[in-house]
């Protein structure tokens, strides 16, 4: 009888920790190369640092590709440097990229 209660308690703690993760976003008009490349990763790490993001928070970057599609890349913070500190591309990990046809980053709020 104690085992199900303990598992339920652990599950609720994990669920509440995931619910507390925050998302930070920014436009990245100067991002070059692919969203999993060094320039994008560094930009995501810089957004993480600027927002005092914590490990497991989400960073979203958006870049207009000039042909009516907003490229949105999603990252997870894997290392949150203390302040003052420095950032590195390895501070975040790339999750996925999505193209949004017919909208701009401004339309999406970035």
DRENLO-515293 format. One record per residue: residue in one letter; x, y, z of N, C-alpha, C in turn. Coordinates in nm, 2 decimals. Example, Ala and Ser with C-alpha at 12.3 -4.5 7.8 and 13.67 -1.06 7.14 Angstrom:
# DRENLO-515293
['A', [1.32, -0.57, 0.78], [1.23, -0.45, 0.78], [1.32, -0.33, 0.78]]
['S', [1.28, -0.22, 0.71], [1.37, -0.11, 0.71], [1.29, 0.00, 0.79]]
END
This chain:
# DRENLO-515293
['X', [0.08, -0.12, 0.00], [0.00, 0.00, 0.00], [0.09, 0.13, 0.00]]
['X', [0.20, 0.12, 0.07], [0.29, 0.24, 0.07], [0.35, 0.27, -0.07]]
['X', [0.38, 0.17, -0.14], [0.45, 0.19, -0.27], [0.37, 0.27, -0.37]]
['X', [0.24, 0.25, -0.39], [0.16, 0.34, -0.48], [0.16, 0.48, -0.43]]
['X', [0.15, 0.50, -0.30], [0.15, 0.64, -0.24], [0.29, 0.71, -0.27]]
['X', [0.39, 0.64, -0.25], [0.53, 0.70, -0.27], [0.54, 0.73, -0.42]]
['X', [0.50, 0.64, -0.51], [0.51, 0.66, -0.65], [0.43, 0.78, -0.69]]
['X', [0.31, 0.79, -0.64], [0.22, 0.91, -0.67], [0.28, 1.04, -0.62]]
['X', [0.35, 1.04, -0.50], [0.41, 1.16, -0.45], [0.53, 1.20, -0.54]]
['X', [0.61, 1.10, -0.58], [0.73, 1.13, -0.67], [0.68, 1.18, -0.80]]
['X', [0.57, 1.12, -0.86], [0.52, 1.17, -0.99], [0.46, 1.31, -0.98]]
['X', [0.40, 1.34, -0.87], [0.35, 1.48, -0.86], [0.46, 1.58, -0.84]]
['X', [0.57, 1.55, -0.78], [0.68, 1.64, -0.77], [0.74, 1.66, -0.91]]
['X', [0.76, 1.55, -0.98], [0.82, 1.56, -1.12], [0.73, 1.65, -1.21]]
['X', [0.60, 1.63, -1.20], [0.50, 1.70, -1.28], [0.51, 1.85, -1.24]]
['X', [0.51, 1.88, -1.11], [0.52, 2.02, -1.07], [0.65, 2.09, -1.12]]
['X', [0.76, 2.02, -1.12], [0.89, 2.07, -1.16], [0.88, 2.10, -1.31]]
['X', [0.82, 2.01, -1.39], [0.81, 2.04, -1.53], [0.72, 2.16, -1.56]]
['X', [0.61, 2.17, -1.48], [0.52, 2.28, -1.50], [0.58, 2.42, -1.47]]
['X', [0.69, 2.42, -1.38], [0.75, 2.54, -1.35], [0.85, 2.59, -1.45]]
['X', [0.89, 2.51, -1.55], [0.99, 2.55, -1.65], [0.93, 2.66, -1.73]]
['X', [1.02, 2.76, -1.76], [0.97, 2.88, -1.83], [1.02, 2.88, -1.97]]
['X', [0.95, 2.96, -2.06], [0.99, 2.97, -2.20], [1.03, 3.12, -2.22]]
['X', [1.14, 3.14, -2.29], [1.19, 3.27, -2.33], [1.21, 3.27, -2.48]]
['X', [1.17, 3.38, -2.54], [1.18, 3.39, -2.69], [1.24, 3.52, -2.73]]
['X', [1.30, 3.52, -2.85], [1.36, 3.64, -2.91], [1.37, 3.62, -3.06]]
['X', [1.37, 3.73, -3.13], [1.40, 3.73, -3.27], [1.55, 3.72, -3.29]]
['X', [1.59, 3.66, -3.40], [1.73, 3.64, -3.42], [1.76, 3.68, -3.57]]
['X', [1.75, 3.80, -3.61], [1.77, 3.84, -3.75], [1.91, 3.82, -3.79]]
['X', [2.01, 3.81, -3.70], [2.15, 3.80, -3.74], [2.19, 3.65, -3.74]]
['X', [2.10, 3.56, -3.70], [2.14, 3.42, -3.70], [2.17, 3.37, -3.84]]
['X', [2.28, 3.30, -3.86], [2.32, 3.24, -3.99], [2.34, 3.09, -3.97]]
['X', [2.34, 3.03, -4.09], [2.36, 2.88, -4.09], [2.23, 2.82, -4.04]]
['X', [2.24, 2.69, -4.00], [2.12, 2.62, -3.96], [2.09, 2.64, -3.81]]
['X', [1.97, 2.62, -3.77], [1.93, 2.63, -3.63], [2.00, 2.54, -3.53]]
['X', [2.06, 2.43, -3.57], [2.14, 2.35, -3.48], [2.28, 2.38, -3.49]]
['X', [2.32, 2.49, -3.56], [2.46, 2.53, -3.57], [2.50, 2.62, -3.46]]
['X', [2.63, 2.65, -3.46], [2.69, 2.73, -3.35], [2.63, 2.87, -3.33]]
['X', [2.60, 2.94, -3.44], [2.55, 3.08, -3.43], [2.42, 3.08, -3.36]]
['X', [2.33, 2.99, -3.40], [2.20, 2.98, -3.34], [2.21, 2.94, -3.19]]
['X', [2.29, 2.84, -3.17], [2.31, 2.79, -3.03], [2.36, 2.90, -2.94]]
['X', [2.46, 2.97, -2.99], [2.51, 3.08, -2.91], [2.41, 3.19, -2.88]]
['X', [2.32, 3.22, -2.98], [2.22, 3.32, -2.96], [2.12, 3.27, -2.86]]
['X', [2.08, 3.14, -2.86], [1.99, 3.08, -2.76], [2.05, 3.09, -2.62]]
['X', [2.18, 3.06, -2.61], [2.25, 3.06, -2.48], [2.25, 3.21, -2.43]]
['X', [2.27, 3.30, -2.52], [2.27, 3.44, -2.48], [2.13, 3.49, -2.43]]
['X', [2.02, 3.44, -2.49], [1.88, 3.47, -2.45], [1.86, 3.40, -2.31]]
['X', [1.91, 3.28, -2.30], [1.90, 3.21, -2.17], [1.97, 3.30, -2.06]]
['X', [2.09, 3.34, -2.08], [2.16, 3.42, -1.98], [2.09, 3.55, -1.95]]
['X', [2.05, 3.62, -2.06], [1.98, 3.75, -2.04], [1.86, 3.74, -1.95]]
['X', [1.79, 3.63, -1.96], [1.67, 3.61, -1.89], [1.68, 3.53, -1.76]]
['X', [1.81, 3.50, -1.71], [1.83, 3.42, -1.59], [1.76, 3.29, -1.60]]
['X', [1.76, 3.23, -1.72], [1.69, 3.10, -1.73], [1.75, 2.99, -1.65]]
['X', [1.67, 2.89, -1.62], [1.72, 2.78, -1.54], [1.73, 2.66, -1.63]]
['X', [1.80, 2.56, -1.58], [1.81, 2.43, -1.65], [1.67, 2.38, -1.68]]
['X', [1.65, 2.33, -1.80], [1.52, 2.27, -1.85], [1.43, 2.38, -1.90]]
['X', [1.46, 2.51, -1.89], [1.37, 2.61, -1.95], [1.39, 2.60, -2.10]]
['X', [1.29, 2.66, -2.17], [1.29, 2.65, -2.31], [1.32, 2.79, -2.37]]
['X', [1.41, 2.79, -2.47], [1.44, 2.91, -2.55], [1.39, 2.89, -2.69]]
['X', [1.32, 2.99, -2.74], [1.27, 2.99, -2.88], [1.33, 3.11, -2.95]]
['X', [1.39, 3.08, -3.07], [1.44, 3.19, -3.15], [1.36, 3.19, -3.28]]
['X', [1.35, 3.31, -3.34], [1.28, 3.32, -3.46], [1.36, 3.41, -3.56]]
['X', [1.36, 3.36, -3.69], [1.42, 3.44, -3.79], [1.34, 3.44, -3.92]]
['X', [1.32, 3.56, -3.97], [1.24, 3.57, -4.10], [1.34, 3.53, -4.21]]
['X', [1.30, 3.44, -4.30], [1.39, 3.39, -4.41], [1.38, 3.48, -4.53]]
['X', [1.29, 3.58, -4.53], [1.29, 3.67, -4.65], [1.19, 3.62, -4.75]]
['X', [1.13, 3.51, -4.74], [1.03, 3.46, -4.84], [0.90, 3.43, -4.78]]
['X', [0.86, 3.50, -4.68], [0.73, 3.49, -4.62], [0.72, 3.37, -4.52]]
['X', [0.84, 3.32, -4.47], [0.83, 3.21, -4.38], [0.92, 3.25, -4.26]]
['X', [0.86, 3.23, -4.14], [0.93, 3.25, -4.02], [0.99, 3.12, -3.97]]
['X', [1.12, 3.11, -3.95], [1.18, 2.99, -3.90], [1.19, 3.00, -3.75]]
['X', [1.13, 2.90, -3.68], [1.13, 2.90, -3.53], [1.21, 2.78, -3.48]]
['X', [1.31, 2.80, -3.40], [1.39, 2.70, -3.34], [1.36, 2.69, -3.19]]
['X', [1.36, 2.57, -3.14], [1.33, 2.54, -3.00], [1.45, 2.48, -2.94]]
['X', [1.49, 2.53, -2.82], [1.61, 2.48, -2.75], [1.57, 2.46, -2.60]]
['X', [1.65, 2.37, -2.54], [1.64, 2.35, -2.39], [1.77, 2.39, -2.32]]
['X', [1.76, 2.46, -2.21], [1.87, 2.50, -2.14], [1.93, 2.38, -2.06]]
['X', [2.06, 2.35, -2.09], [2.12, 2.24, -2.02], [2.22, 2.28, -1.92]]
['X', [2.26, 2.41, -1.93], [2.36, 2.47, -1.83], [2.32, 2.62, -1.82]]
['X', [2.29, 2.66, -1.70], [2.26, 2.80, -1.68], [2.38, 2.87, -1.60]]
['X', [2.46, 2.95, -1.67], [2.57, 3.01, -1.60], [2.53, 3.11, -1.50]]
['X', [2.61, 3.12, -1.39], [2.58, 3.22, -1.29], [2.61, 3.36, -1.34]]
['X', [2.56, 3.46, -1.28], [2.58, 3.60, -1.32], [2.67, 3.66, -1.22]]
['X', [2.77, 3.74, -1.26], [2.81, 3.76, -1.40], [2.88, 3.63, -1.45]]
['X', [2.87, 3.61, -1.58], [2.94, 3.49, -1.63], [2.94, 3.50, -1.78]]
['X', [2.97, 3.39, -1.85], [2.98, 3.38, -1.99], [2.89, 3.27, -2.04]]
['X', [2.85, 3.28, -2.17], [2.77, 3.17, -2.23], [2.85, 3.10, -2.33]]
['X', [2.81, 2.98, -2.37], [2.87, 2.90, -2.47], [2.76, 2.83, -2.55]]
['X', [2.78, 2.79, -2.67], [2.68, 2.71, -2.75], [2.63, 2.59, -2.68]]
['X', [2.72, 2.53, -2.60], [2.68, 2.40, -2.53], [2.59, 2.42, -2.41]]
['X', [2.56, 2.55, -2.38], [2.47, 2.58, -2.27], [2.32, 2.54, -2.30]]
['X', [2.29, 2.52, -2.43], [2.16, 2.48, -2.47], [2.17, 2.36, -2.57]]
['X', [2.06, 2.29, -2.58], [2.05, 2.19, -2.68], [1.93, 2.22, -2.77]]
['X', [1.95, 2.19, -2.90], [1.85, 2.22, -3.00], [1.75, 2.10, -3.00]]
['X', [1.62, 2.13, -3.00], [1.52, 2.03, -3.00], [1.46, 2.01, -3.14]]
['X', [1.41, 2.12, -3.20], [1.35, 2.11, -3.33], [1.33, 2.25, -3.39]]
['X', [1.31, 2.25, -3.52], [1.29, 2.37, -3.60], [1.15, 2.36, -3.68]]
['X', [1.08, 2.47, -3.68], [0.95, 2.47, -3.75], [0.95, 2.59, -3.85]]
['X', [0.90, 2.57, -3.97], [0.88, 2.68, -4.06], [0.74, 2.72, -4.06]]
['X', [0.71, 2.84, -4.05], [0.57, 2.90, -4.04], [0.55, 2.98, -4.16]]
['X', [0.48, 2.93, -4.26], [0.46, 2.99, -4.39], [0.35, 3.10, -4.38]]
['X', [0.38, 3.21, -4.44], [0.29, 3.32, -4.45], [0.28, 3.41, -4.33]]
['X', [0.38, 3.40, -4.24], [0.39, 3.48, -4.12], [0.53, 3.53, -4.10]]
['X', [0.55, 3.64, -4.03], [0.68, 3.69, -3.99], [0.70, 3.66, -3.84]]
['X', [0.82, 3.69, -3.80], [0.85, 3.67, -3.66], [0.77, 3.78, -3.58]]
['X', [0.75, 3.89, -3.63], [0.66, 3.99, -3.56], [0.52, 3.94, -3.55]]
['X', [0.47, 3.87, -3.65], [0.34, 3.81, -3.64], [0.33, 3.72, -3.52]]
['X', [0.44, 3.65, -3.50], [0.45, 3.55, -3.39], [0.49, 3.60, -3.25]]
['X', [0.51, 3.73, -3.25], [0.54, 3.80, -3.13], [0.69, 3.81, -3.09]]
['X', [0.78, 3.79, -3.19], [0.92, 3.80, -3.17], [0.98, 3.92, -3.24]]
END
